[in-house]
Amino acid sequence: MQSYDTVIVGGGPAGSTCADHLRAAGLDVLLIDQREFPRDKTCAGWITPPIVETLNLNIEEYSQHAVCQPITAFRTGMIGGKAVETDYGRIVSYGIRRCEFDDYLLKRSGVPTQLGHAVKSLEYRDAQWEINGEIRTPLLIGAGGHFCPVARQLGAKSEESATVVAAQEIEFEMSDDDIGRCNVQPHQPELYFCSDLAGYGWCFRKRNFLNIGLGRTNGEKVSHHVDAFADFLKQTGRYTGRFPGKFHGHAYRLYEREFPQLFGDGVLLIGDAAGLAYPQSGEGIRPAVESAVLAAETIIAANKSYGRDQLAPYRDRLVARLGTPRNTDGNHWLPQSWLCTLAGTLLGTKWFTKHVVLDRWFLHANTAALKSNHERHEKHERKVI
């Protein structure tokens, strides 16, 4: 039976970032994922400069081999309503393809991997985890997204009051004819909120790739809303071409209503496995990366003693960074129909769109990049794409 200091289940940005930090600290790390990489991931696919800084990502080098679309503006509104264009005049985000981005981070981490291997059994005894009866470790990290087997083992999926987003998305490379039918500008992603405020649709062009999707907290009839959104894009001339395949589904939890279960004896959850996506935008990449960094710092400080008490500072670090989950159960003092009307009015104004919707909800412009104790030295850099 093979033994490792730490085993991480899940090879997305959370898993690879945590693996990178722990390997740099001298730990023997194995990363397991049920999928082979590169693999598709349902996601709009964009990262902000603070993520770039925390990851110490060399944008110039990365963009030589992968899609990295500078974003300097947004087009926003409500589905069926008028749109507002906000031009920042500078780069405020980058459009990426998750199949490329995740593969890059995983290879850059330099840790041994078992890809295409599902976790079928987990047993904890004598302060050691046994995985599939083949691997032993004193510390197991769940980074496998909403359906992470480690989170299920910890009981984190039994929290029925958590807010879950159901999303569907398609990303494809456009032909010359498709490009002629697309009026979405590469530097200007488009966001359109549902009339009942339960979600939003997006339309991102990254070079010649187009990503269209929609997510809702009310998971019923998501396909119906996706179809309606696609019709809206055609009717308004945003994209009038045909889709080359079906939309792919995905689910994840928002960081609201209740505090997620994060750790136990010899186990931690990070990223979507912990349910840390921003409640206003549903973005999961930045919380995933930052939770991975905070988890790694906790693990390193624990000095190979991974009891519940030694891992508890991870929760404190997350609260200091993300705050406590907001409570959305209270009744609004205005009727829902009034709130929707008010939102439609506000989303039609440039000030509210820029300073609240974009700066606060989507870009988190007032939150500085998380500083990591881990320095990625030049000698560790690899051309991995």
N, C-alpha and C positions, 0 to 999 in steps of 0.2 A: 504494500500500500504506500502510495506517494504521500509525502508530508510537505506542507508549506506553512510559512508564517501567517499568511493571509490568503484567502480565496475570495475573489470578487465574482459575483454572478451578474452578468450584463455588461456589454461592451460599448454602450453609448457614451456620450460626453461625461456623465457622472462616473461611470466605471473606469474609463480610461484615464480621467484626470486623477482620480484617487490612486489608481495603480501607479501612475507616473510619480506622484509624490512619495508614495510608500517605497517604491523601488529606489528612488533617490536617497531615501533615509536608510537604505541598507536592508530592507525587508525582502524576503523571498516570496514573491507574489505570483499567483496563478489567476488568470482571468478566463472564465467560462461563459460562452454564449451559445444558445441553441441555433443561431443562424451563422452561416458563413458570411464573411465580409469580403468585399463591400456588399451591403444589403440596403434595400429601400426602407425608408422610415417615413410614416405619415406625419408630415410637419410642413408648415409654411416655409421654413428654412431661411432664417435671418438672424444675424448676431450683431450686437451693439459693440462699440469701442471698449466699454468696460470688460466685456467677455474676452475680447482680443487681448487686453492688458493682463487680465488675470491668468489667461492661458499662455501668456508670453508668445503669442502667435505672430510669426513673421508674415504679414499680409503680402508683401511683395513676393516672397518666395512661394507662398501658398498659391497665389493667383496665377503663377506661371504654369501650374499643372492642374488647377481645379477652378471651377466657377466661383468667382468672388466679385459679385456685382456691387459697386458702390451705390449707396442710396442717399440721395440728397433732398428728397421731397416725398410727400404722400398725397394721395387723393382719397378723401374720406366722405362719408355721408351715411344715410340710411337707405336700405334697399327700397327702391321706389321713389326716393326723394332726390333732392339736388345734392351735388357733390361740391366739396371745398378743396382747393389745392393749397398746400402749405409747402413753401420752398424755403429750405434752411440755408441754401447757398454754400453748404459744406457737407462733408460726409457724416451722417449720423448713424448709419448701419451698413451692413454688408449682406447681400443675398448669397446664400450658399446652398449647395445640394447636400442633403444629409447623407446620401450614400457615399459621397466623397469626403465630407467633413468628418464623419464618425470613423471611417476607415483610416484617415490620416492621423487622427488623435490616437487611435488604438495602436497603430504601427509605431508612432512616435514614442509611446510609453515604454516600449522596449521590453515588456514583460512576456513571459511564456503564456500561450493561450491554448485553449481547447475550444475550437469553433465548430459549430455544427453538432454540439453535444448538449442535449437537454438534461437538466437536473431532474432526476426521477425519484431520488430518495435523499432525505436529510435526517440524520440522527445525531443527537447531542448527548454525550455521556463522558464522564470523567474529564470535564472541561475541554472536550475535543468534539468537533463536528466531523462526521463521516458523510461524504458526498458520493452517492451512487455506489457505496461500498468499496470505493477505489482510492479516495483521497481523504486525507486527514488535515485538519487545521484548527488552531485554537480560536481563530477569528474569521467569521463569515460576514461578508458585506453584500447586501442586496441592492443591486443597481439594475434590475431587470424590468423596469417600467411598471405599468399599472397591474400587470398580471405576474409580477415577480414571484417565483416559488419561495424565495426567502421571506418575503413579506407575508405570504400566505402561512408559512410555518410559524411566523411570529404572531400571527393573528391580526395583522394590520388591516386585512381586508374585511374584517367583521364590523367595521365602524359604519353602520348603516346611514348615519346622518351626514356623512361626508358629501360634498358637492362633486359630482362627476360630470365631466364634459365628454360628450360623444361627438366625434369629428369625422368627416370624410374629405378625402383630398385626392387629386390626381396631378402628377407632374410628368411632362413629356417634352421632347425636343420638337420644335416646330419646323415644318417644311417651309420652303419659300412662299408657297401659297398660304400657309397658316400665318406667316408673319404679315402678309398683306391683309389678313383679316383680323389682326390684333392691333388695337389702339392703346394698349397699355405700354407705358414707357419704361425701359429698364431701370432708370434711376428713380422711378416714382411708383412704388407699390400702391395698391388700392384696397381700402378697407371699407366694408359696408355693414352696418349694424341691422339686425333683424328688428322688425317693427315692434315686437313685444319685449325687446331688450334682453332676450334670453341667449343671445349669441351674436356672431358676426361672420361674414364671409370675406374672403381675401382673394386677390388676384395679383400674383407677383410674376414679373418677367425677369429672368436672370440670363443675360445674353439671349440665346435662342431657345432657352427653356422656359416653359410657362407652368406655373403652379397655381391651381385653383382649388379652393376648399371652403368648408364652412364647419363651425363648431357651435354646439349649443349645450347649455346646462340642463335643459329639458330634452332628454334623449329620445323622446317619442317622435316618430315620423321624421327622423333626420334626413332620410333620403328624399322625402317630399320637399323639405326646405332646400336641400342641395339642388334639386331639379328646378325649383322656383328661382334660385339664385343664378343658375346657369342661363335660364330664360331671360332674367334681368340683364345679364351681361350681353346677351345677344341683342336684346331689344334696344339697349343703349349704345350698341356698337363697340363695346369694349373688346369682346372677342366673339366673332361670328362663325368661327370654324367648327369642325367636328372634333370630338374627343376620341383619341385612338384606343381607348379602353375604358374600364370601369373605375369608379372612384373607390379608394381603399379606406377602410374604417379604422378607427383608433379610439381609445378611451384613456382618460387620465383624471386624477383628482386635483382639485384646487386647494390651496392653502387657506381655508376658511372654515368657520363654524366650530371646529374642534381641533385640538392639537393632535397631530398624528402620532402614532406609536413609532418610535424611532430606534429603540435599542432594547437589548436584553443581555443576559450573560453570554458573552462571546459573539454578539451579533449586532450589526448596525444596518440601517436603511438610508439610502441617499437618492436624490433625484426624484423621478416620478414614482419609484417604488415607495418612497416616503410620502408622496402626495404634496409636493412643494410648489406646484405651478402657481404663478401670480394670478390672483383672483380676477383682476380687472381685464387682463389681456389673454390669460391662458398660457402665456409663455412659460416654457419649462427649461430651456437651455441654460439661462443664467442661474436660476435657483439650483439646477442640477450641478453645474460646475462649482458654484460657491459652496453647496453642501458637501461636495466631494473634498474640497480644500479644507473645510472645517472638520470634517470627519477624519481626514488624514492627520491634521494637527492634534486632534484628540487621541488618536491611536498612537502616534509617536510619543506623546507626553505620557501615555499609560505605561510605556516601557515594558510591553509584553505581558501586562497584567490586565486581562480583559473582562473582569467582572462587571456587573451592572453599575456599581458605584464608580468604577474607573472610567466607564464610558459615558456617564451622566453629563459631564461637561459639554458633550456634543450638543445636547439640547439647549444648554445655556448659550452656547455660541450661535446657534441658529436663531434663538429668540432675539439676541442682540443684533443680529443681521436683518432678519425678516420681520421682527416684531411678533406679537401674538396673533393668531388667526382672528380675522374680523368675524363678528357675529352678524349673520344676515337674516336671523329668524324673526326679528322684530317687525311689527306692522308699520307700513309707511303711513305718514300722516296725510298723504294725498292719494286719491284713487289711482289705480294702475293706468287707466286711460289718460288721466291727467299727466302722469309721469312720462308716458310715452310721447304725448304731445309736447311736453316741456323738453324732453330729450331731443325730439326732432328739431325743435327750434334752436336749441343750443348747438347741436351738431351742424347746423347751417351757418354758424358764426365762426369767423377765423380765429378770434381770441380763444374761445373755449376749445376749439379743435386743437389748436397748437399747444396751449399751456396746460390743458387738462388731459384730453384724450391722448395726444401724442407724447408730450414731454413727461407727464406724470404716469399715465397708465401703460404706455407701450415702450417708451424709451428709458423710463426711470432716470431721466437726465440729472436729477438732483442727488442721485445716489452714486457716490464715487466707486470706482473699481475696488474689489476686495483685494487687499494686499496679501500676498502669500509669503510664507517663510521659506518656501522652496524656490531656489534660483535655478533656472535652466541654463547651464553653462554651454558655451559654444561647442565644446568638445562632445557634448551629448546630442547635438543637433544632427539629424539625418535627413537626407532627401528621400522621403518615404512614399511619395506619390508616384 
